[in-house]
Amino acid sequence: MPMDPMYLLLVIASLVLGFGTQAYINRQYKKYNKVPISTGMTGAQTARRMLDANGLANIPVQMIAGHLNDHFDPRTKVISLSEAVFNGRSVSATAIACHECGHAIQHERNYAPATFRRLLWPVVNIASNLWIFALMIGFVLGIFQLVWLALIMYACVLLFQLVTLPVEFNASSRAIAYIGIGTYLPDDETRGTRKVLTAAALTYVAGALVSVLQLLYLFGVANRR
């Protein structure tokens, strides 16, 4: 059975976008990880200062194992930084640490897209695990109501990804604003933090774009069937 050329194009586009954006963020991270930050502070120290400056002394900053898996958990209200960021004294470490603080500030100030994203998560968590099984069973057994249910679930996953975009961009904007005002960095270091955060945001854009293309493809297949 010949492969659908549209599906082949979708696979190629997904691989190009996925590997391309990942390579770009790794390149920017490594480049600016070699540039010492003029404040001399570690990522953890910068995060602590940014949180305190925004009245969030109650939010702890902890170190975790891994690479580029830094995150803020709204359930525990804890910022977790990878070892390289937690102890790093580089432009990359500063950028990433401040970005996660941006998420903490969003949570404490009830930033609407972040709140909506949290409300979506329980539904998306279920839909992301079930949609592919519903789709396969629906196609195999010819139960097209199940196919459309699968597409609706996948659309919920896509909605979550789309809502994530303003959340990520806003966290980066908060980070850049603080870095520009609160750390007194030279212009070249400020530009470096912006490049690191822009590269990181592109991974979310690429992921959402791939999901849009896949959903359109699946809708087309369902309509033909």
C-alpha positions as CSV (number, residue, x, y, z in Angstrom):
1,M,0.0,0.0,0.0
2,P,1.6,3.3,-1.1
3,M,2.3,5.9,1.6
4,D,0.0,9.0,1.5
5,P,2.2,11.8,0.1
6,M,0.5,14.4,2.3
7,Y,1.4,12.2,5.4
8,L,5.0,12.0,4.2
9,L,5.2,15.8,3.9
10,L,3.7,16.1,7.4
11,V,6.4,13.7,8.8
12,I,9.2,15.6,7.0
13,A,7.9,19.0,8.2
14,S,7.5,17.7,11.7
15,L,11.1,16.4,11.7
16,V,12.5,19.6,10.2
17,L,10.7,21.8,12.7
18,G,11.4,19.6,15.7
19,F,15.1,19.0,15.1
20,G,15.7,22.5,13.7
21,T,14.3,24.4,16.7
22,Q,16.0,22.0,19.2
23,A,19.3,22.5,17.4
24,Y,18.8,26.3,17.5
25,I,18.0,26.5,21.2
26,N,21.0,24.2,22.0
27,R,23.3,26.4,19.9
28,Q,22.1,29.6,21.6
29,Y,22.2,28.1,25.1
30,K,25.8,26.8,24.6
31,K,26.9,30.0,23.0
32,Y,25.7,32.2,25.9
33,N,26.5,29.7,28.5
34,K,30.1,30.5,27.7
35,V,29.5,34.3,28.3
36,P,30.0,35.2,32.0
37,I,27.3,37.4,33.5
38,S,28.7,40.7,34.7
39,T,26.7,40.6,37.9
40,G,28.8,37.5,39.0
41,M,25.6,36.0,40.4
42,T,24.5,32.4,39.9
43,G,21.1,31.6,38.3
44,A,19.8,30.7,41.8
45,Q,20.9,34.0,43.2
46,T,19.4,36.0,40.4
47,A,16.1,34.1,40.7
48,R,16.0,34.8,44.4
49,R,16.6,38.5,43.9
50,M,13.9,38.7,41.2
51,L,11.4,36.9,43.3
52,D,12.1,39.1,46.3
53,A,11.8,42.2,44.2
54,N,8.3,41.1,43.2
55,G,7.2,40.3,46.7
56,L,7.6,36.5,46.3
57,A,9.9,35.7,49.1
58,N,7.7,32.7,50.0
59,I,8.7,30.8,46.7
60,P,11.8,28.6,47.1
61,V,14.3,27.9,44.4
62,Q,15.7,24.4,44.3
63,M,18.2,22.5,42.2
64,I,17.2,19.4,40.2
65,A,19.1,16.9,38.0
66,G,18.8,17.1,34.2
67,H,19.4,19.5,31.3
68,L,17.1,22.3,30.3
69,N,14.3,20.9,32.4
70,D,13.9,24.0,34.5
71,H,10.4,24.8,35.5
72,F,8.0,26.4,38.0
73,D,5.4,24.1,39.6
74,P,2.2,26.1,40.4
75,R,1.0,23.2,42.6
76,T,3.9,23.3,45.0
77,K,4.9,26.9,44.2
78,V,8.6,25.9,43.8
79,I,11.0,26.9,41.1
80,S,13.3,24.0,40.0
81,L,16.5,24.8,38.2
82,S,18.9,22.4,36.6
83,E,22.3,22.2,38.1
84,A,23.9,24.2,35.2
85,V,21.4,27.0,35.6
86,F,21.2,26.9,39.4
87,N,25.0,27.2,39.8
88,G,25.8,28.9,36.5
89,R,27.1,32.4,36.3
90,S,26.4,32.9,32.6
91,V,24.0,34.8,30.4
92,S,22.1,31.6,29.6
93,A,21.7,30.7,33.3
94,T,20.5,34.2,34.1
95,A,18.0,34.2,31.2
96,I,16.5,30.8,32.1
97,A,16.3,31.5,35.9
98,C,14.5,34.8,35.3
99,H,12.1,33.1,32.8
100,E,11.0,30.6,35.5
101,C,10.5,33.5,37.9
102,G,8.3,35.1,35.3
103,H,6.0,32.0,35.5
104,A,5.9,32.3,39.3
105,I,4.9,35.9,39.0
106,Q,2.2,35.0,36.5
107,H,0.7,32.5,39.0
108,E,0.8,34.9,41.9
109,R,-0.8,37.7,39.9
110,N,-3.4,35.5,38.2
111,Y,-2.3,36.1,34.7
112,A,-5.3,35.0,32.7
113,P,-3.7,32.7,30.0
114,A,-1.7,30.9,32.7
115,T,-4.9,30.4,34.8
116,F,-6.8,29.1,31.7
117,R,-3.9,26.8,30.9
118,R,-4.1,25.3,34.4
119,L,-7.8,24.8,34.1
120,L,-7.3,23.0,30.8
121,W,-4.6,20.6,32.1
122,P,-6.9,17.9,33.7
123,V,-8.9,17.6,30.4
124,V,-5.8,17.7,28.2
125,N,-3.9,15.2,30.4
126,I,-6.7,12.6,29.6
127,A,-7.2,13.6,26.0
128,S,-3.5,13.4,25.2
129,N,-3.4,9.8,26.3
130,L,-6.6,8.6,24.7
131,W,-7.0,10.4,21.4
132,I,-4.7,8.2,19.4
133,F,-6.4,5.0,20.6
134,A,-9.8,6.3,19.9
135,L,-8.7,7.4,16.4
136,M,-7.2,4.0,15.6
137,I,-10.2,2.0,16.9
138,G,-12.6,4.3,15.1
139,F,-10.8,3.9,11.8
140,V,-10.3,0.1,12.1
141,L,-13.9,-0.6,13.1
142,G,-15.5,2.1,11.0
143,I,-17.0,3.9,14.0
144,F,-16.6,7.4,12.7
145,Q,-18.3,9.0,15.8
146,L,-15.3,7.7,17.6
147,V,-12.9,9.2,15.0
148,W,-14.5,12.6,15.5
149,L,-14.3,12.3,19.2
150,A,-10.6,11.6,18.8
151,L,-10.2,14.7,16.7
152,I,-12.0,16.8,19.3
153,M,-9.7,15.4,22.0
154,Y,-6.7,16.2,19.8
155,A,-8.1,19.7,19.3
156,C,-8.1,20.2,23.1
157,V,-4.4,19.2,23.1
158,L,-3.8,21.8,20.4
159,L,-5.7,24.5,22.3
160,F,-3.5,23.8,25.3
161,Q,-0.4,24.3,23.1
162,L,-1.8,27.5,21.7
163,V,-2.6,28.9,25.1
164,T,0.9,28.0,26.2
165,L,2.4,30.4,23.6
166,P,1.3,33.7,25.3
167,V,2.2,32.2,28.7
168,E,5.8,31.5,27.6
169,F,6.2,34.8,25.7
170,N,4.9,36.7,28.7
171,A,7.2,34.9,31.1
172,S,10.1,35.8,28.8
173,S,8.9,39.5,28.6
174,R,8.9,39.7,32.4
175,A,12.4,38.1,32.6
176,I,13.8,40.6,30.0
177,A,12.1,43.5,31.7
178,Y,13.7,42.6,35.1
179,I,17.1,41.9,33.5
180,G,17.0,45.2,31.8
181,I,16.0,47.2,34.9
182,G,17.0,45.2,37.9
183,T,20.5,43.8,37.0
184,Y,22.1,46.7,35.1
185,L,23.6,44.4,32.5
186,P,25.5,45.8,29.5
187,D,23.5,45.9,26.3
188,D,25.3,42.9,24.8
189,E,24.4,40.7,27.7
190,T,20.8,41.9,27.7
191,R,20.6,41.0,24.0
192,G,22.1,37.6,24.8
193,T,19.4,36.8,27.3
194,R,16.8,37.9,24.8
195,K,18.3,35.5,22.1
196,V,18.3,32.6,24.6
197,L,14.7,33.1,25.5
198,T,13.5,33.7,22.0
199,A,15.2,30.4,20.9
200,A,13.4,28.6,23.8
201,A,10.0,30.1,22.8
202,L,10.5,28.9,19.2
203,T,10.3,25.3,20.4
204,Y,6.7,25.9,21.6
205,V,5.8,27.7,18.3
206,A,7.2,24.8,16.3
207,G,5.3,22.2,18.4
208,A,2.0,24.1,18.0
209,L,2.6,24.4,14.3
210,V,3.2,20.7,13.9
211,S,0.0,20.0,15.9
212,V,-2.0,22.3,13.6
213,L,-0.7,20.6,10.5
214,Q,-1.4,17.1,11.9
215,L,-5.0,18.1,13.0
216,L,-5.7,19.5,9.5
217,Y,-4.4,16.3,7.9
218,L,-6.5,14.1,10.2
219,F,-9.6,16.2,9.5
220,G,-8.9,15.7,5.8
221,V,-8.6,11.9,6.2
222,A,-11.7,11.7,8.3
223,N,-13.7,13.7,5.7
224,R,-12.5,11.5,2.8
225,R,-13.5,8.3,4.8
